[in-house]
Amino acid sequence: MRPLRFLMEPAATIRGRVVDATGDPISGVNVSAQSVLPGNVDDSWRGFTDSEGRFEWDSAPHQPVQFSFYSSDGYGRKSETLGPTAEGEEHTIVLNAPLTVRGTVVDAKTGKPLESFQVIQGIGWDQGPDRPPSWQHRNAQPGSDGKYSISFTQDYPKHYVRIEAEGYLPGVSPPFTSDMGATVHNFELEEGDPLSGTVVDASGIPVLNADVILATQSNGAYIQEGRNERVNSTPSTKTDSDGAFQFPPLEEEFTLVVLSEMGIAQVTKAEFEASNKIQLEKWASLSGTLRVGKETPTGEVVVLNLNREHQPNSPSVYFHYRTETEEGGRFSFDRVVPGDIQVTRQIKLSETPGGGSRWSNANSETVQLRPGESKEIQLGGTGREVKARLVVPATAEREITFDQVQGYLRTHVSMPYTHKEIIAMSTEEREAAAKEVQLWMQSSEGKEAQRNIKSYGFKVLPDGAFTIQDVEPGKYDLNVSVLAPPPEASANAIVSYHFNTVAQYNGEAVIPDATGEEADQPVDLGELKLTLLKTKE
């Protein structure tokens, strides 16, 4: 056995100075660091600032690191990504006094103080003016006697205050920023009717203890395996013995999701205003056997997705179903929402920086489930095996590896424009083409074509080879993107998966039908030469 050799490089040093808004140093600040890049050993550190507000980590990695700063002396928390500098200069971190908002809460008509209410923090993100605040209902604080005061210790782009009181429409403040210190905002709440309704089962009998979830644009509903996943973050309540429920008055768009052993219902604001009596549909169930070629493997991931159109600016309702196959490739799902369901085998492609994983949909089947129906299916096990190998051109000036690859074999669809045509267009032509494609996708022809699409993801091995199982005969588009982090990428960019596409392959493949022994032979697409792309340095 050859001896192991370890190449040790000197550690980096990261220096910084923590000051207040006036530039004065802050001593005793708790400083913690954690590398967000994989492959580093002993890459965390903790310390405190000295009397001059300075800190120094002399055994830091050479990559950027996520730092957190906390002081018990009345300053807000802060997180920043810092790295070693070329000349060893120190970073300057400014801690502000925490934003504190206080004020009064009164009846808009009478001017009388409200005796009791809830004070809810809102987080605003810099992602466009149409994105509503994320309301932190789980951290709601009680207010009384018409007065409130709330502090924001975390550093977010924007902060909001929301007041909710029984019998009143909610009040929402304008946005505040972390550097505003102490500020005042008074609320005058208008009276409003509560959201009151009843829940009955498929036979019309009132349902006791049904979960009723109030999903809005700022707080969506997350349903895991047919159960409420976020009890503490999205407003919810339970029905009484009469099947009745109630929420505070609300003017914004909402969707009610009702979950019970007796079934499920999903009702929009318009539907609820037309009738506040909600009738449940019985749950469906699905079981089956997964086959990969001739194998029935255990431990494979199978997920369900609901094929539903999401309307723009409507509240989001997410349904998550995931399981792993047992002996004989068996899988099953209970409490399944009736309707058009996509059953998918997922494969793990790679680990990603920050401790995540990249997954792909290997193959799928669409199943129609009626309320109360139990259905048995087979996923995979038919079609052809397809194999090929990606080849890097000899002209490549940088090393191309297959650590991060996205690839799909997808049914060829004759759309108004091909991918190559769109790439060759000017910006204006591309925008016009995109609108035309969108209209086509919403047409009956486009919807039918999309329903019949087969898509197969695959994992690429280090030598560029890949195999796709159970491909049905037909004409397909084969698209592969080879990804790599930008040179000297910041930790935030890498964790956010902001990778450059450094090479790609776009082509077509025809998978012929076959019978007998020929059907057991793989379809070999041969060597596929990648196209190198220029990346932003």
C-alpha positions in Angstrom: 0.0 0.0 0.0 1.4 3.4 -1.0 1.9 5.8 1.9 -0.7 8.6 2.2 0.5 12.2 1.7 -1.2 15.2 3.2 -0.6 18.6 1.7 -1.2 21.3 4.4 -1.7 24.9 3.4 -1.5 27.9 5.8 -4.8 29.0 7.3 -6.3 32.3 6.4 -7.0 35.2 8.8 -10.3 37.1 9.0 -10.3 40.4 10.9 -13.1 42.7 11.8 -14.3 45.6 13.9 -17.8 46.0 15.3 -19.1 49.5 15.7 -22.4 51.3 16.4 -24.2 53.7 14.1 -21.9 56.6 15.2 -18.7 54.6 14.5 -17.9 53.9 18.2 -16.6 50.4 18.9 -18.7 47.8 20.7 -16.9 45.5 23.1 -18.0 42.1 24.2 -20.0 41.3 21.1 -20.5 37.5 20.6 -19.0 36.6 17.2 -19.6 33.2 15.8 -18.5 31.8 12.4 -19.5 28.8 10.4 -18.2 27.9 7.0 -21.0 27.2 4.5 -18.8 25.4 2.0 -18.5 21.6 2.1 -15.3 19.7 2.7 -13.9 21.9 5.5 -12.9 20.3 8.8 -13.2 22.2 12.1 -14.4 25.2 10.2 -16.4 26.9 13.0 -15.2 29.5 15.5 -16.5 31.6 18.3 -15.1 34.7 20.1 -15.8 38.1 21.5 -14.8 41.6 20.4 -12.2 43.4 22.5 -12.3 46.9 24.0 -11.8 48.4 20.5 -14.5 46.3 19.0 -12.1 44.1 17.2 -12.0 40.3 16.6 -9.6 38.0 14.7 -9.8 34.4 13.5 -6.3 33.2 12.5 -7.3 29.7 11.5 -10.0 30.5 9.1 -10.6 28.7 5.7 -9.7 30.6 2.6 -13.4 30.6 1.4 -16.0 33.1 2.6 -17.7 32.3 5.9 -21.0 33.1 7.5 -20.6 35.3 10.6 -23.2 36.1 13.3 -23.0 39.0 15.7 -24.9 39.3 18.9 -24.6 41.8 21.8 -26.6 41.8 25.0 -26.2 45.6 25.3 -29.3 46.5 23.4 -28.1 46.0 19.8 -29.8 44.0 17.1 -28.5 40.7 15.8 -26.7 40.7 12.5 -25.4 38.1 10.0 -22.8 38.8 7.3 -20.7 36.8 4.9 -17.0 37.7 5.3 -13.8 36.3 3.9 -10.0 36.9 4.1 -8.9 40.0 2.2 -5.8 40.2 0.0 -4.0 42.7 2.3 -5.4 41.4 5.5 -7.6 44.5 6.0 -10.3 44.3 8.6 -14.0 44.3 7.9 -16.3 46.9 9.5 -19.6 45.6 10.9 -22.2 48.1 12.1 -24.8 47.1 14.7 -27.8 49.2 15.1 -30.0 49.7 18.1 -33.0 47.3 17.6 -36.0 48.8 15.8 -38.7 49.4 18.3 -42.2 50.4 17.2 -44.9 51.5 19.7 -48.2 53.2 19.4 -52.0 53.1 20.2 -54.7 50.8 18.9 -58.2 52.4 18.9 -61.7 51.9 17.3 -61.8 53.9 14.1 -65.4 55.2 14.8 -65.4 55.8 18.5 -61.7 56.4 19.1 -61.8 54.2 22.2 -58.8 52.0 23.0 -59.1 48.3 22.3 -59.0 46.3 25.4 -57.1 43.3 23.9 -55.5 42.4 20.5 -52.6 40.5 19.0 -49.4 42.2 17.8 -47.7 40.3 14.9 -44.3 40.9 13.3 -43.9 40.9 9.6 -40.8 40.3 7.5 -40.4 42.1 4.2 -38.0 40.8 1.5 -36.4 42.6 -1.4 -38.1 40.5 -4.0 -40.4 42.9 -5.7 -43.3 45.1 -4.6 -45.9 42.4 -5.1 -44.5 40.0 -2.5 -46.5 40.5 0.7 -44.8 40.4 4.2 -44.3 37.1 5.9 -46.4 37.3 9.1 -44.9 35.6 12.1 -48.1 34.4 13.8 -46.3 31.9 15.9 -44.5 34.8 17.7 -47.6 36.9 18.2 -47.6 39.1 21.3 -50.7 40.2 23.3 -51.5 43.9 23.5 -54.0 45.6 25.9 -55.5 48.9 27.0 -55.0 50.3 23.5 -51.2 50.3 23.6 -48.5 48.2 22.1 -44.7 48.1 21.9 -42.6 45.6 19.9 -38.9 45.2 19.1 -37.3 43.7 16.1 -33.9 42.3 16.9 -33.2 40.5 13.6 -31.8 42.4 10.6 -34.2 42.0 7.7 -34.7 44.3 4.6 -38.1 45.5 5.9 -40.2 45.1 9.1 -44.0 45.4 9.5 -46.5 45.4 12.4 -49.9 43.8 12.1 -52.7 44.2 14.6 -55.5 41.6 14.9 -58.5 42.0 17.2 -61.8 40.1 17.5 -64.5 41.9 15.5 -62.1 44.1 13.6 -60.3 44.1 10.2 -56.6 43.7 10.7 -54.4 46.8 10.6 -51.0 46.8 8.8 -48.3 49.3 9.2 -46.0 50.8 6.5 -42.6 49.2 6.2 -39.8 50.0 8.7 -36.1 49.5 8.4 -33.7 48.2 11.0 -31.8 51.5 11.4 -34.9 53.5 12.4 -34.4 53.0 16.1 -37.5 54.0 18.1 -40.5 55.0 16.1 -44.3 55.4 16.6 -47.2 54.1 14.5 -50.9 54.3 15.7 -53.6 52.1 14.5 -57.3 52.8 13.9 -59.1 49.6 13.3 -62.4 49.2 11.4 -65.1 46.8 12.5 -65.6 43.7 10.3 -67.5 40.5 10.2 -65.6 37.3 11.1 -65.0 34.5 8.7 -67.6 31.9 10.0 -68.5 28.7 8.4 -69.4 25.0 8.9 -67.8 21.8 7.8 -69.8 18.7 6.8 -68.7 15.3 5.5 -69.6 13.7 2.2 -73.0 12.7 3.7 -73.7 16.2 5.1 -73.0 15.4 8.7 -71.1 18.1 10.7 -67.5 17.2 11.3 -65.9 17.6 14.8 -62.2 18.5 15.2 -61.5 19.2 11.5 -58.4 21.3 10.9 -59.3 24.5 9.0 -56.3 26.3 7.6 -56.4 30.0 6.5 -53.9 30.4 3.6 -53.1 33.9 2.4 -50.6 35.4 0.0 -48.2 36.0 2.9 -48.7 32.7 4.7 -49.4 29.6 2.5 -50.6 26.3 3.7 -48.2 23.3 3.8 -49.8 19.9 3.9 -47.5 16.9 4.6 -49.0 13.5 3.9 -52.5 15.0 4.3 -51.8 16.7 7.6 -51.1 20.4 8.5 -47.4 20.8 8.5 -47.2 24.4 9.9 -49.6 24.5 12.8 -47.7 27.4 14.4 -47.0 29.6 11.4 -50.2 29.7 9.3 -53.5 30.5 11.0 -55.6 27.5 11.7 -58.4 26.4 13.9 -60.6 23.3 14.7 -64.3 22.8 14.2 -66.7 22.3 17.1 -69.3 19.6 17.6 -71.6 21.5 15.1 -68.8 21.6 12.5 -68.5 25.4 13.0 -65.3 27.5 12.8 -64.4 31.1 12.9 -61.4 33.4 12.0 -61.0 37.1 12.5 -62.3 39.5 9.8 -60.2 39.5 6.7 -60.3 41.5 3.4 -57.4 40.1 1.5 -57.6 37.0 -0.8 -57.6 33.7 1.0 -58.0 30.0 0.6 -59.5 27.7 3.2 -58.1 24.1 3.4 -60.0 21.7 5.6 -58.4 18.4 6.7 -60.1 15.6 8.6 -60.1 11.8 8.9 -63.4 12.2 6.9 -61.8 13.9 4.0 -60.5 17.2 2.5 -61.8 20.4 1.0 -60.1 23.4 -0.6 -62.2 26.6 -0.9 -61.4 30.0 -2.4 -62.6 33.3 -1.0 -65.1 33.7 -3.8 -66.5 30.1 -3.2 -66.7 30.7 0.5 -68.5 34.0 0.1 -71.1 32.2 -2.1 -71.6 29.5 0.5 -69.9 29.1 3.9 -70.9 25.5 4.2 -67.9 23.4 3.2 -68.4 19.8 2.2 -65.5 17.3 2.4 -64.4 14.9 -0.3 -63.3 11.5 0.9 -59.5 10.9 0.8 -58.2 8.6 -2.0 -55.3 6.1 -1.5 -52.6 4.8 -3.8 -50.2 1.8 -3.6 -48.0 0.2 -6.1 -44.8 -1.5 -7.1 -41.7 0.3 -8.3 -39.7 -1.4 -11.0 -36.3 -0.1 -12.4 -35.7 -2.3 -15.4 -36.2 -5.8 -14.1 -35.4 -4.9 -10.5 -37.8 -4.0 -7.6 -35.4 -2.0 -5.4 -35.9 -1.0 -1.8 -35.1 2.5 -0.4 -36.0 4.3 -3.7 -37.8 7.7 -3.2 -41.3 8.0 -4.6 -43.3 11.3 -4.5 -46.8 12.4 -5.5 -47.6 15.8 -7.1 -51.0 17.3 -7.7 -51.5 18.5 -11.2 -53.3 21.7 -10.5 -52.9 25.1 -12.1 -51.9 27.9 -9.7 -53.5 31.2 -10.3 -51.1 34.3 -10.1 -51.3 36.3 -6.9 -53.5 33.6 -5.3 -52.6 32.0 -1.9 -50.3 29.1 -2.2 -51.3 25.7 -0.9 -48.5 23.1 -1.0 -49.2 19.3 -0.8 -46.2 17.1 -0.1 -46.2 13.3 -0.4 -42.9 11.3 -0.1 -42.1 7.8 0.8 -39.4 5.1 0.2 -39.9 1.8 -1.3 -40.0 -1.3 0.9 -39.2 -4.9 0.1 -40.3 -5.9 -3.4 -40.4 -2.2 -4.5 -43.6 -1.7 -2.6 -44.9 1.8 -1.8 -48.2 3.3 -0.5 -49.9 6.6 0.2 -52.9 7.4 2.3 -54.9 10.6 2.6 -54.3 11.5 -1.0 -56.2 14.4 -2.5 -58.5 13.1 -5.3 -57.9 14.3 -8.8 -55.1 14.2 -11.3 -51.9 12.9 -9.6 -48.4 12.5 -10.8 -46.4 9.6 -9.3 -42.7 10.0 -9.6 -39.5 8.1 -8.8 -36.8 10.6 -7.7 -33.0 10.1 -7.8 -30.3 11.9 -5.9 -27.9 13.5 -8.3 -25.3 15.1 -6.0 -24.5 16.8 -2.8 -24.6 20.6 -3.0 -22.7 23.3 -1.0 -24.4 24.2 2.2 -25.4 20.6 3.0 -28.2 20.2 0.5 -28.8 17.7 -2.2 -29.8 18.0 -5.9 -32.6 15.6 -7.0 -34.2 14.8 -10.3 -37.4 13.1 -11.5 -36.4 9.8 -13.1 -39.8 8.8 -14.5 -43.5 9.5 -13.8 -47.0 8.2 -14.3 -50.2 10.2 -14.2 -53.1 8.6 -12.2 -56.7 9.7 -11.9 -58.1 9.2 -8.4 -61.8 9.6 -7.5 -62.9 10.5 -4.0 -62.7 7.4 -1.8 -61.0 5.4 -4.4 -58.0 3.0 -3.7 -55.8 2.3 -6.7 -52.9 -0.1 -7.4 -50.3 0.8 -10.0 -46.9 -0.2 -11.4 -44.3 2.5 -11.8 -41.6 1.8 -14.3 -40.5 -1.6 -15.6 -41.5 -1.0 -19.2 -39.7 0.6 -22.2 -36.1 0.6 -23.2 -32.8 1.2 -21.5 -30.9 4.1 -23.0 -27.2 4.9 -22.5 -24.7 7.4 -23.7 -21.5 9.3 -22.6 -20.8 13.0 -22.5 -17.5 14.0 -24.0 -15.6 17.2 -23.2 -14.1 18.9 -26.3 -10.3 18.9 -26.4 -10.5 22.7 -26.8 -11.7 23.2 -23.2 -9.5 25.7 -21.4 -10.8 24.8 -17.9 -11.4 21.5 -16.2 -14.9 20.2 -16.8 -16.2 17.8 -14.2 -19.5 16.1 -13.8 -20.1 16.9 -10.1 -23.1 19.0 -10.8 -25.1 18.1 -13.9 -28.8 18.6 -14.8 -30.1 16.4 -17.6 -33.5 15.4 -19.0 -34.8 13.3 -21.8 -38.2 14.8 -22.6 -40.9 14.1 -25.1 -40.4 16.2 -28.2 -43.2 18.7 -28.5 -43.7 20.8 -31.7 -44.0 24.3 -30.1 -44.3 27.6 -32.0 -40.5 28.0 -31.7 -37.6 25.7 -31.1 -35.1 26.2 -28.3 -32.3 27.0 -30.9 -34.6 29.6 -32.6 -35.3 31.3 -29.4 -31.6 31.5 -28.4 -30.8 33.1 -31.8 -33.4 35.9 -31.3 -32.9 39.4 -30.1 -34.2 40.4 -26.7 -37.4 42.0 -28.2 -38.0 39.0 -30.5 -37.5 36.6 -27.5 -40.0 38.5 -25.4 -42.6 38.3 -28.2 -41.9 34.6 -28.8 -42.2 33.9 -25.1 -45.7 35.4 -25.1 -46.7 33.4 -28.1 -45.4 30.2 -26.5 -47.3 31.0 -23.3 -50.5 31.4 -25.2 -50.0 28.2 -27.0 -49.4 26.3 -23.7 -52.7 27.7 -22.4 -54.5 26.5 -25.6 -56.3 23.1 -25.7 -53.6 21.9 -28.1 -50.9 23.0 -25.8 -52.5 21.5 -22.7 -53.0 18.2 -24.4 -49.4 18.1 -25.5 -48.2 18.9 -22.0 -50.4 16.1 -20.5 -48.7 13.5 -22.7 -45.1 14.6 -22.0 -42.8 11.9 -20.7 -39.7 13.2 -18.9 -36.7 11.2 -17.6 -34.0 12.6 -15.4 -30.6 10.8 -15.0 -27.4 10.8 -13.0 -24.1 11.4 -14.9 -21.1 9.4 -13.6 -17.6 10.9 -13.2 -16.6 9.6 -16.7 -19.6 11.3 -18.3 -21.5 8.1 -18.8 -25.2 7.9 -18.0 -28.0 5.3 -18.2 -31.8 5.9 -18.3 -34.2 3.1 -17.5 -37.7 2.4 -18.7 -37.9 4.9 -21.6 -41.0 4.5 -23.7 -40.5 4.5 -27.5 -40.8 7.9 -29.1 -39.0 11.0 -30.2 -37.3 13.0 -27.4 -35.3 16.1 -26.7 -32.1 15.5 -24.8 -30.8 18.5 -22.8 -27.8 18.4 -20.5 -26.3 21.3 -18.5 -22.9 21.0 -16.8 -22.7 23.4 -13.9 -19.8 24.9 -11.9 -19.5 27.6 -9.2 -18.4 31.0 -10.5 -14.6 31.7 -9.9 -14.0 32.9 -6.4 -17.8 32.7 -5.7 -19.1 34.1 -2.5 -20.5 31.7 0.0 -24.0 33.1 -0.4 -23.9 32.7 -4.2 -22.8 29.0 -3.9 -25.3 28.1 -1.2 -28.1 29.8 -3.3 -27.0 27.5 -6.2 -26.0 30.4 -8.4 -23.9 28.1 -10.6 -22.6 28.9 -14.1 -23.5 26.6 -17.0 -20.0 25.8 -18.4 -21.1 23.3 -21.0 -24.2 21.9 -22.5 -25.7 19.4 -24.9 -29.0 19.9 -26.8 -30.1 17.3 -29.3 -32.8 14.9 -30.3 -33.1 11.1 -29.7 -35.4 8.6 -31.2 -36.1 5.5 -29.1 -37.4 2.7 -31.3 -39.9 0.2 -30.3 -38.8 -3.4 -30.0 -40.0 -6.9 -29.1 -38.4 -10.1 -27.8 -34.7 -10.2 -27.2 -34.1 -6.9 -28.9 -36.3 -5.1 -26.3 -33.8 -6.2 -23.6 -30.9 -4.6 -25.5 -30.0 -1.0 -24.5 -30.3 1.9 -27.0 -26.8 3.3 -27.2 -26.7 7.0 -28.2 -22.9 6.8 -28.3 -20.6 9.7 -27.4 -22.3 13.1 -27.1 -20.0 16.1 -27.6 -20.6 19.0 -25.2 -20.7 22.6 -26.4 -18.5 24.9 -24.2 -20.0 28.1 -23.0 -18.4 31.4 -22.0 -19.0 32.2 -18.4 -18.9 35.4 -16.4 -15.6 35.8 -14.6 
